């Protein structure tokens, strides 16, 4: 297995070549960038770098990026520390930044602890083996309410009510699962048993979809591999890749734990137009059309025997697929990322081959119907607390995103006084969300309009994002955005420039200079202040490598007037 590389110098040429592919994704479905809170370890160059890529690729709004001051282990954390140092800051950021109405995904960059030991919540409790109080960071985040409550329900086999009814291996239940409708996810929904959603938050639990973008522990992926995964996942959106879903079965208990559902689900996939193969073996060796894989085996050379199409979910049931700090002789989930998958998963402790802890065969059915990668996963796992899910949660190869435009809303538009928006909606969309600077402002119904009083906004640059929402169970989304200049008092425009321009080596000093009427300027990397502008003209010097590698988004802000410049992107080599 290739060794992990914490530095990018060996990959300078490949990563630079990725720069040409880093246009922000033009569409979204089953959740979009405005629904993501991206959590970054600001003390890790790798974490900053992976976050830089994802921010650029997915056009994540600046205030949707949360930088944590984490200096602990990237392997394990105890329950109380997880709640206090990671989960509670996430909840506080969502509330404090007024994002409660829109955040559905809590997504972690790398170099944050992947395993959470909750034994300290229950010091005198002896749990049965199948309910060991050890969770993945993604499972613990999805089940955030139980963590805040210190509830042992966290470890139950049916905690996830987003899964449609019928979560056992009984053949009749398999058929019911395959015929259940796929649904979109919103954190504002409460869920009742059997995948029934309600707006009454007293009627059931709420969740946050959660993945880790990559893992760089000893058995993990290099930063280059993670970046390539994110680039190819983004390119797969709405591409409807031509390929087949493979269900591989054999005599191993890892296969027998869930292969009874393969045939019923495969039949429904075929009826809905997908190509499906149910075969004996461990991997579809020699096949070059894999758009999805469900398997169960202990050990195989995945990169040498698997060729996947962009956007593929590859899921293997084995005991230690998510244990990455040392080699335990099993195939780990990063092997599937290395082979080109957009997402993969593995448990972070011994799961005892309990099917409820792994995705059902329906994961590919939900994906094929247009759900995002995270929605497909969490609609398929009844007990997700030990499952570490890695990859791009927004990847959606079979989505059909709607469009929402508004006439003359274009980059650089100068606005004085009222700004009237008359969205044009395509397809089955009946409403359009309006976001200003990443925050949900209002909803406009088809045929309606709204007027924004720009005098209530600080002079300077602002992003207006329009998000169409399809009127269907998955609530498919598609967005467009523009940077406008609000100029009600004349001369409120700030311009940020960098020296060197656009590109800098990590060991270079980056000089950031602002032009315009700025009283007390700072420069921000997304939501974090990286320094204060000083002198005449106002300037900040910062080591480029302190911002992480790859595409870095920077913006000048005047804290007194709240005026801001247009963002600039600097490529750190």
C-alpha positions, -999 to +999 in steps of 0.1 A: +000+000+000+014+034-009+026+054+021+009+086+032+025+119+022+019+149+044+037+173+022+027+181-014+062+188-028+063+154-045+029+161-061+035+197-072+030+190-109-001+168-106-018+192-082-010+222-104-026+204-133-058+200-111-060+238-110-076+240-144-104+218-132-113+239-103-143+259-116-170+259-090-198+234-095-226+250-115-254+230-100-265+211-070-291+186-060-302+168-029-285+196-010-261+223-022-231+243-009-253+267+010-264+236+031-229+226+041-209+236+072-173+227+064-152+220+095-114+225+093-085+220+116-067+253+113-035+238+128-031+212+100-017+221+066-034+190+051-067+200+066-065+235+053-055+222+019-083+198+015-108+224+027-093+249+001-101+225-027-136+217-015-144+253-009-134+262-045-150+231-062-183+234-044-185+272-040-190+269-003-200+303+011-172+319+033-193+319+065-201+282+060-164+273+068-156+267+105-120+267+116-113+248+148-082+252+169-076+214+173-042+202+184-052+167+196-051+133+180-064+127+145-073+091+155-094+091+187-112+114+211-133+106+241-170+115+242-170+145+264-141+161+246-158+155+212-190+171+225-171+201+240-143+207+214-160+197+182-197+191+182-207+221+204-186+246+184-204+232+153-238+238+169-228+272+182-215+283+147-247+272+130-268+292+155-244+321+159-240+326+122-278+324+117-276+293+095-301+271+114-326+272+085-302+259+059-274+237+073-281+200+065-245+187+061-217+189+086-186+179+066-151+175+081-118+181+063-090+157+073-069+156+105-097+156+129-103+125+151-121+098+132-131+077+162-151+087+193-150+066+225-182+073+245-174+050+274-168+082+295-205+090+291-213+057+308-184+048+331-202+021+350-221+005+321-210-028+305-223-029+270-228-061+250-202-066+223-226-055+195-231-022+212-196-011+221-198+027+228-172+035+201-185+057+172-171+073+141-170+111+139-195+110+111-219+087+129-217+107+161-224+139+142-254+124+124-268+113+158-259+147+174-290+149+196-282+117+214-246+129+220-258+161+235-282+141+257-256+115+266-282+089+256-273+052+252-298+052+223-268+063+203-257+027+201-291+011+193-296-008+161-325+013+148-315+049+157-318+061+121-354+067+112-345+084+079-342+048+066-374+036+049-394+008+066-380-027+063-344-028+075-339-065+080-326-092+057-360-108+055-368-112+018-402-096+022-385-067+039-360-065+011-388-061-014-405-034+007-372-015+009-366-016-028-401-003-035-400+025-008-396+060-023-363+079-020-364+112-001-344+143+002-330+153+035-333+185+056-321+189+091-352+209+099-373+177+095-379+154+124-382+117+114-406+090+126-401+053+122-401+040+087-387+071+070-417+093+077-408+130+080-426+157+099-422+194+106-432+188+142-399+187+160-414+170+190-424+139+170-390+124+163-352+129+161-333+153+138-300+146+122-271+161+103-257+144+072-220+140+078-189+128+059-151+132+062-136+145+029-105+124+034-083+107+060-045+110+060-036+087+088-010+059+083-033+037+061-051+067+046-049+086+014-024+113+003-037+149+000-033+145-038-056+114-038-081+133-017-080+163-041-084+141-071-114+123-055-131+157-049-124+169-084-137+138-101-167+137-078-177+172-087-172+165-124-197+136-121-227+157-111-257+153-133-235+133-158-256+101-157-225+079-161-229+049-184-220+019-163-233-008-141-239-013-104-222-045-091-234-066-062-207-092-054-215-122-032-195-151-018-195-176+011-178-152+035-199-140+064-191-105+053-211-112+022-238-134+038-247-106+062-265-086+035-265-104+002-300-117+006-313-082-005-291-080-036-315-097-061-347-078-051-330-044-052-312-052-084-346-061-100-360-026-091-329-009-104-332-027-137-369-018-139-359+019-134-334+017-163-301+010-145-275-016-156-270-041-127-249-072-122-252-096-093-221-118-094-200-143-074-166-132-062-150-103-043-145-076-070-157-071-106-122-077-118-116-066-154-148-045-156-142-009-165-178+004-161-183+003-123-206+031-111-214+014-078-201-016-058-215-035-028-192-063-016-181-082+014-146-095+018-116-094+042-087-086+019-081-078-018-059-056-039-085-030-047-065-005-069-051-033-091-085-050-096-111-023-097-118+004-123-146+028-114-163+057-131-164+092-116-190+095-089-191+058-079-199+047-043-179+016-034-189-001-002-173-032+014-184-049+046-155-059+067-145-054+104-118-027+102-124-008+070-124+024+090-094+016+113-066+035+096-039+041+122-023+007+117-024-023+093-048-049+106-046-071+075-079-060+060-089-038+030-095-003+042-119+023+028-091+046+014-082+018-011-115+025-028-108+063-028-074+055-043-092+035-070-113+065-080-145+062-059-163+094-049-173+078-015-165+047+006-171+037+042-158+013+069-164+008+106-140+022+132-142-008+155-153-045+154-190-044+142-195-082+144-209-084+108-242-068+119-260-058+088-277-028+104-243-011+108-236-012+070-255+001+040-283-019+026-283-028-011-307+001-016-278+026-013-273+025-051-311+027-057-314+060-038-282+073-056-296+063-090-328+082-083-309+114-079-301+116-042-267+130-031-240+106-019-247+114+017-285+110+013-280+076-004-258+065+025-279+076+054-312+063+038-295+029+039-279+025+073-301+018+103-273+020+129-247+044+115-228+052+147-197+031+139-196+037+102-170+062+090-182+077+056-155+093+035-159+113+003-179+141-013-213+142+003-228+164-024-218+142-053-250+134-073-244+118-107-280+111-115-296+143-104-315+165-127-310+200-112-335+227-119-325+262-129-332+296-114-321+328-130-331+365-126-326+385-158-298+411-153-284+396-121-248+393-133-213+395-118-203+432-113-238+446-113-238+479-095-268+484-072-281+516-057-314+516-038-338+488-045-329+456-062-358+437-076-355+400-083-379+382-106-367+346-107-373+324-137-378+288-127-374+257-149-389+223-147-411+213-117-396+239-094-422+260-076-399+281-054-366+299-054-344+306-023-326+339-022-293+339-003-273+370+004-236+364+014-244+328+020-274+333+044-309+323+034-330+355+031-363+346+016-383+323-006-400+334-038-428+314-053-430+308-091-442+339-108-434+361-077-408+387-070-391+404-041-373+438-037-342+441-016-335+474+000-297+477-007-294+506+017-297+480+045-266+463+032-231+477+037-215+493+006-192+469-011-193+434-027-220+409-019-229+375-033-265+369-044-273+333-048-306+319-062-314+283-055-342+265-073-359+237-054-377+210-073-412+202-061-405+164-056-397+141-027-359+145-032-362+183-034-335+185-060-317+219-060-299+240-086-282+273-080-267+303-097-248+332-081-234+366-089-212+391-071-228+425-070-215+459-059-237+479-036-227+515-039-252+539-022-226+563-007-201+564-036-166+551-032-175+521-010-157+496-032-126+479-019-102+461-041-078+434-028-047+424-047-019+400-040+018+400-047+028+376-062-004+378-083-026+347-083+001+321-076+027+317-048+050+291-034+042+279+001+074+294+015+069+328-001+056+358+017+022+368+003+017+406+003-020+415+003-029+452-004-062+469-004-073+500-024-103+520-013-117+539+017-108+514+045-107+525+081-096+493+099-092+466+074-086+429+079-081+401+055-102+369+058-097+334+045-134+324+043-146+330+079-113+334+097-093+366+101-057+360+090-044+395+098-049+432+099-040+456+071-015+483+081+003+512+065-003+533+035-015+518+012-029+492+037-010+459+034-008+426+051+021+401+048+015+364+055+034+332+047+015+316+019+019+281+033+000+291+065-032+293+044-028+257+032-021+246-004-042+248-035-069+275-042-072+300-013-101+324-012-093+358+004-114+389+010-107+423+026-133+435+051-136+468+070-149+458+104-161+494+110-184+498+080-187+460+071-177+469+036-160+441+018-140+435-014-147+410-041-130+377-032-097+368-049-083+334-054-046+327-049-030+294-058-005+282-033+019+257-048 
